């Protein structure tokens, strides 16, 4: 089963809005804090609200696009900061943290063939950066990477990551099969990825995949009736089909329905 995952930096989505967009989790940011970046930092209050709504959170560190060019020491420093921030917002131990490589990575050893034994050399200083992260977090099983096809592939082959989040950017149509997440939708204030595995690094406050009594899908109360808006749907038609009224449906969705003559395809709205 494919799971829809959102990622956003300076935007904010409530648990209900994430549900409405059909997603089960969000990738949210940890970062070096300054006046320009503090707005994208995941907070404990945000994590608490998402967790209460059943939304998984994937911890992702990125300060600048070229973070990974900073080498071993910068990898250690950023990993220590990411781990501190992850813990502060309620992230449980044992969950991986992804680190962004947000640019088109060149081949640093083009004279060598594209084989696993040469992956480390072809990563150049990016390999050093991820060695620093590994040494701080405790190994590749706690380390993930966001990036294009080649950097994800080579980091896996070099044994430097245990989780991959591949973007279609810089991938030339290729998909690396070990990447848990594939980012392939871009909508301005948020992007969309899909995961075909149950555990892609997500967590909620007090919960990790595999803990008793939980699952990947966020729960919607069974006593409520929900409808995902399809092309051609109107509130009038939905009210008639479900035996309710336009006004009643609008009252149940005050954050979404502000004009009873307009509902958008893809919305997950409560009917009763």
C-alpha positions in Angstrom: 0.0 0.0 0.0 1.3 3.4 -0.9 1.3 6.1 1.8 1.1 9.8 1.0 3.5 12.1 2.8 3.7 15.9 2.8 6.8 18.0 3.3 6.8 21.8 3.9 9.1 24.3 5.6 7.5 27.6 6.4 3.9 26.6 5.9 1.9 25.0 8.7 -0.8 22.4 8.4 -3.1 21.2 11.1 -3.7 17.5 11.5 -7.2 18.0 9.9 -5.6 19.7 6.9 -3.1 16.8 6.5 -6.0 14.4 6.6 -7.9 16.4 4.1 -5.0 16.1 1.7 -5.0 12.4 2.1 -1.6 12.1 3.8 -0.6 10.0 6.8 2.7 11.7 7.6 4.7 14.9 7.2 8.4 15.5 6.8 9.3 18.5 9.0 12.5 20.4 9.5 15.3 20.7 12.0 17.8 23.4 11.2 20.4 25.9 12.4 18.4 28.7 14.0 18.7 32.3 12.8 16.2 35.0 11.9 15.8 33.6 8.4 15.3 29.9 9.3 13.6 29.8 12.7 10.2 29.9 11.0 10.7 26.4 9.5 11.8 24.7 12.7 9.5 21.9 13.9 8.2 22.8 17.4 7.0 20.7 20.3 3.5 22.2 20.1 3.3 21.4 16.3 4.5 17.8 16.9 2.0 17.4 19.7 -0.9 18.5 17.6 0.1 16.3 14.6 0.7 13.3 16.9 -2.7 13.8 18.5 -4.3 13.7 15.0 -2.5 10.4 14.2 -0.1 12.1 11.8 3.4 10.6 11.6 6.4 12.9 11.6 9.7 12.4 9.7 12.6 14.4 11.2 14.6 16.1 8.4 17.6 18.4 8.9 18.5 21.0 6.4 20.1 24.4 6.8 21.4 25.3 3.4 21.3 23.3 0.1 25.0 22.7 0.2 25.2 21.4 3.8 26.8 18.2 2.7 29.8 19.9 1.2 31.0 20.9 4.7 32.8 17.7 5.4 33.2 15.4 8.4 33.2 18.0 11.2 30.2 19.8 9.9 28.4 16.4 9.7 29.1 15.8 13.3 28.0 19.3 14.4 24.8 19.2 12.4 24.0 15.7 13.5 24.4 16.7 17.2 22.1 19.7 16.7 19.5 17.6 14.8 19.5 15.0 17.5 19.1 17.7 20.2 16.2 19.3 18.3 14.5 15.9 17.5 14.5 15.0 21.2 13.3 18.5 22.3 10.2 18.2 20.1 9.3 14.8 21.4 11.0 12.6 18.8 11.6 9.1 20.3 15.0 7.5 20.4 15.8 5.0 17.7 14.2 7.0 14.9 16.3 8.0 11.9 16.9 11.6 11.0 17.2 12.6 7.3 19.8 15.1 6.1 19.2 17.1 2.9 21.5 17.1 -0.1 19.5 19.6 -2.0 21.4 20.1 -5.2 22.5 18.3 -8.3 25.5 16.3 -7.0 28.3 15.8 -9.5 30.4 12.7 -9.9 33.5 13.4 -8.0 35.4 10.5 -9.5 34.1 10.3 -13.1 37.1 8.2 -14.2 35.8 5.3 -12.1 32.9 3.0 -13.1 29.5 3.3 -11.4 29.9 0.2 -9.2 29.3 -0.1 -5.5 33.0 -0.3 -4.6 33.6 3.1 -6.1 30.5 4.8 -4.5 32.5 6.4 -1.7 35.0 8.0 -4.1 32.2 9.3 -6.3 30.6 11.0 -3.3 33.7 13.1 -2.5 33.3 15.2 0.6 29.7 14.2 0.9 30.9 10.9 2.1 32.9 12.6 4.8 29.8 14.6 5.8 27.8 11.4 6.3 30.6 9.7 8.2 30.4 12.6 10.7 26.6 12.1 10.9 27.0 8.3 11.4 29.6 8.8 14.1 27.3 11.2 16.0 24.0 9.5 15.6 25.3 5.9 16.1 25.4 4.5 12.6 23.7 4.3 9.2 20.5 2.8 10.6 19.8 6.1 12.3 20.8 8.2 9.2 18.7 9.1 6.2 19.3 11.3 3.2 17.1 13.4 0.9 18.4 13.9 -2.6 18.5 12.8 -6.2 19.0 9.3 -7.6 22.8 9.2 -7.7 23.5 10.6 -4.2 20.9 8.2 -2.7 22.2 5.2 -4.6 25.9 5.9 -3.7 25.2 6.6 0.0 23.4 3.2 0.2 26.2 1.5 -1.6 28.8 3.1 0.6 26.9 1.9 3.7 26.4 5.4 5.0 22.6 5.6 5.2 19.8 3.3 6.2 16.9 5.4 4.8 16.5 7.2 1.5 14.1 9.9 0.4 14.6 10.4 -3.3 13.3 13.4 -5.2 12.5 13.2 -8.9 14.7 16.3 -9.4 18.2 15.4 -10.6 17.1 11.8 -11.1 16.5 11.7 -14.9 13.6 9.4 -14.5 15.5 6.8 -12.5 14.2 5.3 -9.2 16.5 3.7 -6.6 14.6 0.8 -5.1 16.0 1.0 -1.6 14.6 4.6 -1.2 11.6 4.5 1.1 10.2 7.8 0.0 9.8 9.2 -3.5 9.1 13.0 -3.8 7.2 13.6 -7.1 4.6 16.3 -6.4 5.3 20.1 -6.0 2.5 22.4 -5.0 4.0 25.7 -3.8 3.5 25.7 -0.1 4.1 21.9 0.2 5.5 19.0 -1.7 4.2 15.4 -1.9 6.1 12.1 -1.6 4.9 8.5 -1.5 6.2 5.6 0.6 5.5 1.9 -0.4 6.9 0.6 3.0 5.3 0.7 6.4 8.3 2.2 8.2 9.9 5.2 6.4 11.3 6.8 9.6 8.1 8.3 10.9 7.2 8.8 14.5 4.6 10.4 16.8 5.2 11.6 20.4 5.2 8.4 22.4 5.0 6.1 19.4 7.2 4.4 16.8 6.2 1.9 14.1 5.9 -1.5 15.6 4.7 -0.3 19.0 1.5 -2.1 20.1 -1.9 -0.9 19.1 -0.8 1.4 16.3 -0.5 1.5 12.6 0.7 3.7 9.8 -2.7 5.0 8.8 -4.1 7.8 11.0 -7.5 6.9 12.4 -10.7 8.7 11.6 -13.4 8.1 14.2 -15.8 5.4 12.9 -18.8 7.3 14.1 -18.1 10.0 11.6 -18.9 9.8 7.9 -16.2 11.2 5.5 -16.2 11.8 1.8 -13.3 12.5 -0.5 -14.4 15.1 -3.1 -14.4 13.9 -6.7 -14.8 15.8 -9.9 -18.4 16.9 -10.3 -19.3 16.8 -6.6 -21.3 19.6 -5.1 -22.5 20.1 -1.5 -26.1 20.0 -2.7 -25.6 16.6 -4.3 -23.6 15.2 -1.4 -26.3 16.4 1.1 -29.0 14.7 -0.9 -27.0 11.5 -1.2 -26.1 11.3 2.5 -29.5 12.5 3.8 -28.2 15.7 5.4 -28.1 19.4 4.5 -25.6 21.7 2.9 -25.5 23.9 6.0 -24.8 20.9 8.3 -21.9 19.7 6.1 -20.5 23.3 6.1 -20.8 23.5 9.8 -18.7 20.3 10.3 -15.9 21.7 8.1 -15.5 25.4 9.1 -11.7 25.4 8.4 -12.3 24.1 4.9 -15.7 25.2 3.6 -16.0 29.0 3.5 -18.2 29.1 0.4 -20.9 26.5 0.1 -20.8 26.8 -3.7 -17.1 25.7 -3.8 -15.5 22.5 -2.8 -12.2 21.3 -4.2 -11.4 17.9 -5.7 -9.3 15.9 -3.2 -10.7 17.4 -0.1 -11.6 14.8 2.6 -14.7 16.4 4.2 -16.8 15.3 7.1 -20.4 14.6 6.2 -21.9 13.5 9.5 
